[in-house]
């Protein structure tokens, strides 16, 4: 309830509202007495009314005293100005809408290329590549470890030949591309650069993002290859290379999305993501890079879960925390280095296999939270993604959800429309407080890598995930169609996208044929030079990786050459 609504309520009783002082306190006390006579909500979900989905305690009503410590210049300022709580652009979406970037990839490069053309024809602004599990783990499609997984959760990319086919007929100099890959991200980036240059597009003209956030893999998603410390060297080399040679490219997308999908709270997602980001900043600075040379091209990737206001507050807190740390702790001088830019994806973990059409509604609310929170780009999940890779029809509905939000709801007409809300500002402060508390705990371990090695993040997420699951099992929290409002299975008749064994066999054969037709004399030379660079910390890996992909070395061959120097990572059990 806003203060104006409170005033109307009191004025109906004949008593003018006071805005502060003893009179206000007395009126608040009387309101408390009246509200106490209400009947507490009973039935489904009644056990969760006093806390957010992340267990942040809630009050019944927020009012001026909840923002009494709010310092406008310090904590809010104006949109487009430090600390960017209200957004990084002065005019918000009035000047430019967010980028509608649907995540897509399945089967072979040729099949996914068709989907990309479909999305672009239906109004999508940028591309986002989903890779299959063998590609994410650094295995070729004909490797024994890949059996049964080729093309299933994304597109299979084994070599430069696949990357060329993936972007056939697409102007890589005009479109921006995001690639969600981490362990072998350096190889995917090399393939992308080589594919563009074969089209005559210089690397300096390429725009987009490579995720490359290996720290969150150790924390949450578990798709790693090399141990953390040598892999940090790879990330620094990528950032250094892109800073010097790809000025339009976002060098890393520091990802909280997968941390949230693993079961974290909003505060954990916020804190652990920013802690990872600061660890990359520190690593680059330790390597001799000036912070203002690379920080403006860092980007972030957040989850937009179903707790509407908590998500909005999380995004606002993220901008404020990042700006303060980058300016005051790390000494960045360029205001662009203080600005947290982020992509958002609606929460896959909130989707249900039961009554899948309900996911359309969930996605719409989550997308609006992302927009009201000031995202720079957005992916809306398809209703059937919990069952299979999305069908063409469900992808179109997901894209249309963004378009209705952008062009029909008018939420883009005002910059930061929820700024100043007692509830939103108080929740923003609380999430910031919890994040800073986590930073202190991480520092006690000695940093992010040391906390990973000690299992700190893994334990925190596991405990949060357990609490959330218990709240569902006890029906404190209601998931419509799962633990309440249940009906018979209505998934029969849904058309699901299926990846066949024939697709896997075809992709495996294509890898073998590539090895037969390439100039085999170039492969061992390129791989040997890459290995030498891996052993020499002063030698940037990216030029050698580009040489390898131009020789049509496969991803699996490149990974194996690097693993002979770095080894492979095995996670210690966390009890």
Secondary structure, 3 states (H helix, E strand, C coil): CCHHHHHHHHHHCCCCCCCCHHHHHHHHHHHHHHHHCCCCCCCCCHHHCCECCCCCECCCCCCHHHHCCCCHHHHHCCCCCCCCCCCCCCCHHHCCCCEECCEECCECHHHHHHHHHHHHHCCCCCEEEEECHHHHHCCCCCCHHHCCCCCCCCECCCCHHHHHHHCCCCCCCCCEEEEECCCCHHHHHHHHHHHHHHCCCCHHHCEEEECCCHHHHHHHHCCCCCCHHHHHHHHHHHHHHHHHHCCCEECEEEECHHHHHCCCCHHHHHHHHHHHHHHHHHHHHHCCCCHHHHHHHEEEEEEECCCHHHHHHHHHHHHHHHHHHHHHHCCCCCHHHHCCCEEEEECHHHCCCCCCCHHHHHHHHHHHHHHHCCCCEEECCCCCCCCCECCHHHHHHHHHHHHHHHHCCCCCCCCCCCCCCHHHHHHHHHHHHHHHHHHHHHHHHCCHHHHHHCCHHHHHHHHHHHHHHHHHHCCCCCCECCCECCCCCCCCCCCCECCCHHHHHHHHHHHHHHHHHCCHHHHHHHHHHHHHHHCCCCCCCHHHHHHHHHCCCCHHHHHHHHHHHHCCCCCCCCC
